[in-house]
Amino acid sequence: MCLLVTILVFIEGCIFSTRHVYSTKVCSERVPNCYLFKSQLTSFKPLYEFVCEPNQPVIPSNMSASYAVCYGFVLPDQSSIDILNQLGVCTGILSLVESVYPLAYKFAHKKYGWISLIILFCALVILETTILAMQLNITFMTIILLTLTQVLIITIFILHYRKVHHPDNISRVESYIELNDVN
């Protein structure tokens, strides 16, 4: 999952660019292709696709739509510095997950750690739902990173459950060997 998110972050920053645009924004030169939606909650059924003219409103005043997703191929505009910066962002995400995940796993085994992780998970779900429902101008990558954090917390729950309810087979094999040696 972490590798997939890192690849998505790299592609989003260096190859394609996606913008979620609301009714008051104007078109940019970098993301000319847009899909128009009635609202963000109906983002599976676009009203229509169009090419956005630079410095013109994304959503014309005669349309009842309030939300658009625009995308563009930005690789030709990238410099080597831009690509190195995006690689730095990707390695930063991997480093953060590598250092925080083991700490969260150990923290979950403490007295109040389990409850704290459940509260954190619920807070993240509420935050992501609120961002999507209120149509806040948050990037797609922020939503992906929130989802990654939720998935990592769920894996901590699963690993803890498996460790508690299904102990390692090695201890069962050791006790079997000791019983056979006595007889």
Secondary structure, DSSP 8 states (H G I E B T S, - for coil): -HHHHHHHHHHHHHTEEEEEEETT-B--SS--EEEEES-GGGTTS-SEEEE--TTSBSS-TT----EEEEEEE-GGG--HHHHHHHHHHHHHHHHHHHHHHHHHHHHHTSTTHHHHHHHHHHHHHHHHHHHHHHT----HHHHHHHHHHHHHHHHHHHHHHHHHHS--HHHHHHHHHHHHHH-
